[in-house]
Amino acid sequence: MTIPTYTQLDAWIDAHFDEQVRFLQALIRVPTDTPPGNNAPHAERTFELLQAMGIEAEKHAVPATEVQAAGLQSITNLIVRHRYGAGGKTIALNAHGDVVPPGEGWTHDPYGGEIEDGKIYGRASAVSKGDFSTFTFAMRALEAVCKPQKGQLELLFTYDEEFGGELGPGWLLKNKLTQPDLMIAAGFCYEVVTAHNGCLQLEVTVHGQMAHAAIPESGVDALQAAVQILNALYAQNTLYQSVSSRVPGIHHPYLNVGLISGGTNTNVVPGKVSFKLDRRMIPEENAAEVEATLRSLIAQAAARQPGITVDVKRILLAHAMQPLPGNQPLVEAIQKHGKTIFGEDIPAMGTPLYTDVRLFAQRGIPGVVYGAGPRTVLESHAKRADERLDLQDLRRATQVIARSLHDLLS
């Protein structure tokens, strides 16, 4: 716990940083687009890369029936488990490898891991294959410089964050494959996150009656009805702006309609239209009440359209996370070393995102969100073209994690 030990950890990470970057490039070069969610090949590649560094990992394949029922193709979760001695705490570090498809507008190969002006580009470079790298090399530095005498360290590399995490860390927890005392999940390095929004996603299917466009009165226009429902939802979204959270970093609830499909041809009155909505819930909200209100709003808007019926299906419910009192050792260690490494205070705050940490918090396991990344999601270009990670942030976040693990396991 001495200053020389911290300096030695920093120096080891500096000396192995080129290797760390190559590891991240190799991870970026195996696509994990979700959907479709064929993510077992990336787990196999990660397993091989870890083995090449002398790190043994457990492979836990989620049964195909469970994966397919969730609308995905394949998931293999990995656990690296290092036991140091009796007593002490078990600390888990969790990062997810699945990510949304790259979309359009890239100026760099989304699977290239290209480096330009000190930044590495690629889908999942910042969220969160970058923290596969952060956590792996922090662990390696710890064991090379000051191997703990007690406790246990687990790296959890999972593949279901985009669809809610239930087949990633949720599946590992349910099957008692991990039961840590404390956990850190992938995040950004200029703040330590202790609370976050919840997320409710619904699929709404509006049913009308197809008809020839030359005789539209013989049908019931599902698209026209869907527009009325959407107008009601967007009006509600405006009202959310007057609701404020008390958690720093979180502002108000909001709603987004991100996907719409329907109709058969331009000369046919559409008989069916579907859309998917995403409702972000601040920590103070009750998820059941939020869902009931949305379902009622949709039903009332549909009832005003003669001949229209509506089906509403929940596709995701991620509860908000409130801070657990036991997370203070994590917060204090990260803030202490973050200030030293970055030269500025690292505030503890909330985020409008939702994360897999909630799955641990729901089981009483204190956790925080911290890892390599910029000050904001916008800066990282996560879920946009040209996602990138500043390599200096990667280096420094790895040093903060290694130092913090040393404190927590001492």
C-alpha positions in Angstrom: 0.0 0.0 0.0 3.1 2.2 -0.3 3.7 4.9 -2.9 6.6 2.8 -4.5 4.1 -0.1 -5.0 1.7 2.2 -6.8 4.5 3.6 -8.9 5.6 0.0 -9.8 2.0 -0.8 -10.9 2.0 2.3 -13.1 5.4 1.4 -14.6 4.3 -2.2 -15.3 1.2 -1.0 -17.2 3.4 1.6 -19.1 5.8 -1.2 -20.1 3.1 -3.5 -21.4 0.8 -0.9 -22.9 1.6 -1.7 -26.5 0.6 -5.3 -25.8 -2.6 -4.1 -24.2 -3.5 -2.0 -27.3 -2.8 -5.0 -29.6 -5.1 -7.1 -27.3 -7.9 -4.5 -27.7 -7.3 -4.3 -31.5 -7.8 -8.1 -31.7 -11.0 -7.9 -29.7 -12.4 -5.1 -32.0 -11.7 -7.2 -35.1 -14.2 -9.9 -34.2 -17.7 -8.4 -34.8 -20.3 -8.8 -32.0 -23.3 -7.1 -33.6 -26.4 -7.5 -31.5 -28.7 -8.1 -33.2 -28.2 -10.7 -34.6 -26.2 -11.7 -31.5 -23.9 -14.4 -32.7 -21.4 -13.7 -29.9 -19.9 -17.1 -29.1 -17.1 -16.7 -31.7 -15.9 -13.5 -29.9 -15.8 -15.4 -26.6 -13.7 -18.1 -28.3 -11.3 -15.5 -29.6 -11.0 -13.8 -26.2 -10.4 -17.2 -24.6 -7.5 -17.8 -27.1 -6.0 -14.4 -26.5 -6.2 -14.9 -22.7 -4.5 -18.3 -23.0 -1.7 -16.8 -25.0 -1.0 -14.5 -22.0 -1.1 -17.5 -19.6 -4.5 -16.7 -18.3 -7.0 -19.5 -17.9 -10.7 -18.8 -18.4 -13.8 -20.8 -17.8 -16.3 -21.0 -20.8 -19.9 -21.0 -19.8 -22.1 -21.5 -22.9 -25.8 -20.4 -22.4 -28.1 -23.1 -23.7 -29.3 -22.5 -27.2 -33.0 -22.7 -26.3 -32.5 -19.8 -23.8 -30.5 -17.8 -26.3 -32.9 -18.2 -29.1 -35.9 -17.4 -26.9 -34.3 -14.1 -26.2 -33.9 -13.4 -30.0 -30.2 -14.0 -30.1 -28.0 -16.6 -31.8 -25.2 -17.7 -29.4 -23.7 -16.6 -26.1 -20.7 -18.0 -24.2 -19.8 -16.0 -21.1 -16.2 -16.1 -19.7 -15.0 -16.1 -16.2 -11.3 -15.6 -15.2 -11.1 -16.7 -11.5 -8.0 -16.0 -9.5 -8.0 -17.1 -5.8 -5.2 -15.6 -3.7 -5.8 -17.1 -0.2 -8.4 -17.7 2.5 -10.2 -14.6 3.8 -10.6 -11.3 2.0 -13.2 -10.2 -0.4 -14.2 -11.5 -3.8 -14.2 -8.6 -6.4 -15.7 -9.0 -9.8 -14.9 -6.9 -12.8 -17.6 -7.1 -15.5 -17.4 -5.9 -19.1 -19.7 -6.8 -22.0 -18.6 -7.7 -25.5 -21.9 -7.4 -27.4 -22.7 -4.1 -29.1 -25.1 -2.6 -31.5 -24.3 -2.9 -35.3 -22.1 -0.1 -36.6 -24.6 1.7 -38.9 -23.5 4.2 -41.5 -21.2 7.2 -41.7 -17.9 5.7 -40.5 -14.6 7.1 -41.7 -12.7 4.2 -40.2 -13.2 0.5 -40.5 -15.7 -0.3 -37.6 -13.8 -3.6 -37.1 -10.3 -2.4 -37.9 -9.0 -1.2 -34.6 -7.3 1.6 -36.4 -5.2 4.2 -34.5 -5.1 7.8 -35.4 -4.1 10.9 -33.4 -3.8 8.8 -30.2 -7.3 7.3 -30.5 -8.3 3.7 -31.3 -11.4 3.5 -33.6 -13.9 0.6 -33.8 -17.3 -0.6 -32.7 -17.1 -1.4 -29.0 -13.7 0.3 -28.5 -15.2 2.4 -25.8 -18.2 0.4 -24.8 -17.0 -2.0 -23.7 -14.3 -4.1 -25.3 -12.0 -1.4 -24.1 -12.6 -2.6 -20.5 -11.9 -6.2 -21.4 -8.4 -4.7 -21.9 -8.5 -2.4 -18.9 -9.5 -5.1 -16.5 -7.2 -7.8 -17.9 -4.1 -5.7 -17.7 -5.0 -4.2 -14.3 -5.2 -7.8 -13.0 -1.9 -8.8 -14.7 -0.1 -5.7 -13.3 -1.4 -6.5 -9.8 -0.2 -10.1 -10.0 3.2 -9.2 -11.4 4.0 -6.4 -8.9 2.1 -7.2 -5.7 0.1 -10.4 -5.8 -2.6 -10.3 -3.1 -2.3 -12.8 -0.2 -6.0 -13.2 0.3 -9.3 -12.8 -1.4 -10.4 -13.5 -5.0 -10.5 -11.6 -8.3 -12.9 -12.5 -11.1 -13.1 -11.1 -14.6 -16.6 -11.5 -16.1 -16.7 -11.1 -19.9 -20.3 -11.4 -20.9 -22.4 -10.9 -24.0 -26.0 -9.8 -23.3 -25.9 -6.1 -22.2 -27.7 -4.8 -25.3 -30.7 -7.1 -24.7 -30.8 -6.5 -20.9 -28.0 -8.7 -19.4 -30.2 -11.5 -18.2 -28.2 -14.1 -20.3 -24.9 -12.4 -19.4 -24.2 -11.5 -15.7 -27.8 -12.3 -14.9 -27.3 -15.9 -16.1 -24.0 -16.3 -14.2 -25.6 -15.0 -11.0 -28.7 -17.1 -11.4 -26.6 -20.2 -11.8 -24.4 -19.2 -8.9 -21.3 -19.1 -11.1 -20.3 -15.8 -9.5 -21.2 -14.4 -6.1 -18.8 -11.5 -5.4 -18.7 -9.2 -2.5 -18.0 -6.1 -4.6 -18.0 -5.4 -8.3 -16.9 -2.9 -10.9 -18.5 -2.7 -14.3 -17.2 -1.2 -17.5 -17.6 2.6 -17.7 -15.8 5.9 -18.3 -12.8 7.2 -16.3 -13.7 10.8 -15.3 -16.5 9.8 -13.0 -17.5 6.9 -10.8 -21.1 6.0 -11.3 -23.2 4.8 -8.3 -26.7 5.1 -9.7 -28.4 4.9 -13.1 -31.7 5.1 -15.0 -33.9 2.1 -15.6 -35.1 1.2 -19.1 -38.4 -0.2 -20.3 -38.8 -1.3 -23.9 -42.1 -2.2 -25.5 -43.1 -3.4 -28.9 -46.4 -2.0 -30.1 -48.3 -3.7 -32.9 -51.2 -1.8 -34.5 -53.7 -4.0 -36.4 -56.1 -2.5 -39.0 -57.4 -4.0 -42.3 -55.5 -4.1 -45.6 -57.2 -2.7 -48.7 -56.5 -1.6 -52.2 -55.4 2.0 -52.3 -58.0 2.7 -54.9 -60.8 1.9 -52.4 -59.2 2.9 -49.1 -62.6 3.1 -47.4 -62.8 -0.7 -47.6 -59.8 -1.0 -45.2 -58.7 0.3 -41.8 -55.4 2.2 -42.0 -53.0 0.9 -39.3 -50.4 3.5 -40.1 -52.8 6.4 -39.5 -53.8 4.9 -36.2 -50.1 4.4 -35.3 -49.5 8.1 -35.9 -52.2 9.0 -33.5 -50.7 6.7 -30.9 -47.2 8.1 -31.5 -48.6 11.7 -31.1 -50.0 10.7 -27.7 -46.6 9.2 -26.7 -44.6 12.2 -27.8 -47.0 14.5 -26.0 -46.3 12.5 -22.8 -42.6 12.7 -23.6 -42.9 16.5 -23.4 -44.5 16.3 -20.0 -41.5 14.2 -18.7 -39.3 17.3 -18.9 -41.0 18.7 -15.9 -40.0 15.7 -13.7 -36.6 16.0 -12.1 -34.4 13.4 -10.5 -32.5 14.2 -7.2 -29.5 12.1 -8.4 -26.6 14.2 -9.7 -26.0 13.4 -13.4 -29.6 12.2 -14.0 -32.1 14.8 -15.2 -35.6 13.6 -16.2 -37.4 10.6 -17.7 -37.7 10.4 -21.5 -39.1 8.2 -24.3 -37.7 7.3 -27.7 -39.3 5.4 -30.6 -36.4 3.9 -32.3 -37.8 1.4 -34.9 -40.9 1.4 -37.0 -42.0 -1.2 -39.6 -45.2 -2.0 -41.5 -47.2 -2.0 -44.6 -46.8 -4.2 -47.7 -46.7 -1.8 -50.7 -47.3 1.8 -51.7 -50.6 0.9 -53.3 -52.0 -1.0 -50.3 -53.6 0.5 -47.2 -51.4 -0.8 -44.4 -53.0 -3.4 -42.3 -50.3 -3.7 -39.6 -47.7 -1.4 -38.3 -45.2 -2.1 -35.4 -42.9 0.2 -33.5 -40.5 -0.3 -30.6 -40.2 2.3 -27.8 -37.6 2.9 -25.2 -38.7 4.5 -21.9 -35.8 5.6 -19.6 -36.9 5.7 -15.9 -35.2 7.9 -13.3 -34.2 6.0 -10.0 -37.2 7.6 -8.2 -39.8 6.0 -10.6 -41.6 2.7 -10.1 -41.2 0.5 -13.1 -44.6 -1.2 -12.8 -46.4 2.1 -12.6 -44.5 3.4 -15.6 -45.4 0.4 -17.7 -49.1 0.5 -16.6 -49.3 4.2 -17.6 -47.8 3.6 -21.0 -50.1 0.7 -21.7 -53.1 2.7 -20.7 -52.0 5.7 -22.9 -51.6 3.4 -25.9 -54.9 1.7 -25.3 -56.8 5.0 -25.0 -55.3 6.4 -28.2 -56.1 3.2 -30.1 -59.7 3.2 -28.8 -60.3 6.5 -30.5 -59.6 4.8 -33.9 -62.5 2.7 -35.1 -61.6 -0.8 -36.3 -58.1 -0.7 -34.7 -56.7 -3.2 -32.2 -53.3 -3.1 -30.5 -50.9 -5.6 -29.0 -48.3 -4.4 -26.5 -45.4 -6.7 -25.7 -42.6 -6.0 -23.2 -39.2 -6.7 -24.7 -37.0 -5.4 -21.9 -37.2 -4.2 -18.3 -34.0 -3.0 -16.7 -34.6 -1.6 -13.2 -32.8 1.6 -12.2 -29.9 1.4 -9.7 -29.8 3.2 -6.4 -26.4 3.4 -4.6 -25.9 0.6 -2.0 -24.1 1.7 1.2 -21.4 -1.0 0.9 -20.0 0.6 -2.3 -18.0 3.1 -0.4 -14.7 1.2 -0.4 -15.0 1.1 -4.2 -15.9 4.8 -4.6 -13.1 5.9 -2.2 -10.4 3.8 -3.8 -11.3 4.9 -7.4 -11.6 8.6 -6.4 -8.3 8.5 -4.5 -6.3 7.0 -7.4 -8.3 8.8 -10.1 -7.3 12.1 -8.6 -3.7 11.1 -8.5 -3.5 9.7 -12.0 -5.8 12.2 -13.8 -4.9 15.2 -11.7 -8.6 16.1 -11.0 -11.5 15.1 -8.8 -13.5 12.0 -9.9 -17.1 12.7 -8.8 -19.5 10.0 -7.7 -22.7 10.5 -9.7 -25.5 8.9 -11.7 -25.8 8.3 -15.4 -28.8 8.3 -17.7 -27.6 4.9 -19.2 -28.6 1.6 -17.7 -26.0 -1.0 -17.0 -25.5 -4.6 -15.9 -24.5 -3.4 -12.4 -28.2 -3.3 -11.5 -28.3 -7.1 -11.7 -25.7 -7.3 -8.9 -27.4 -4.5 -6.9 -30.7 -6.4 -7.0 -28.9 -9.2 -5.2 -27.4 -6.9 -2.6 -23.9 -6.8 -4.1 -22.5 -3.3 -4.0 -21.1 -2.1 -7.3 -20.0 0.9 -9.3 -19.3 1.8 -13.0 -15.8 2.8 -13.9 -13.4 2.1 -16.7 -11.7 3.6 -19.8 -13.6 6.3 -21.6 -14.1 10.0 -22.0 -16.2 12.4 -20.0 -19.4 11.8 -21.9 -21.1 9.1 -24.1 -21.3 11.7 -26.9 -17.5 12.1 -26.9 -17.0 8.3 -27.2 -19.4 8.1 -30.3 -20.8 4.9 -28.7 -23.8 3.7 -30.8 -22.7 6.2 -33.5 -20.2 6.2 -36.4 -16.5 6.4 -35.5 -16.7 5.1 -32.0 -13.3 5.8 -30.4 -11.2 5.5 -27.3 -8.4 7.8 -26.3 -5.4 5.6 -25.6 -4.2 7.8 -22.8 -7.6 7.3 -21.0 -7.1 3.6 -21.5 -3.7 3.6 -20.0 -4.7 5.8 -17.0 -7.9 4.0 -16.3 -5.9 0.7 -16.2 -3.6 2.2 -13.6 -6.5 3.5 -11.5 -8.1 0.0 -11.5 -4.9 -1.8 -10.7 -4.1 0.6 -7.8 -7.7 0.3 -6.5 -7.7 -3.5 -6.6 -4.4 -3.4 -4.6 -6.1 -1.4 -1.9 -9.3 -3.5 -1.9 -7.5 -6.8 -1.7 -4.8 -5.8 0.8 
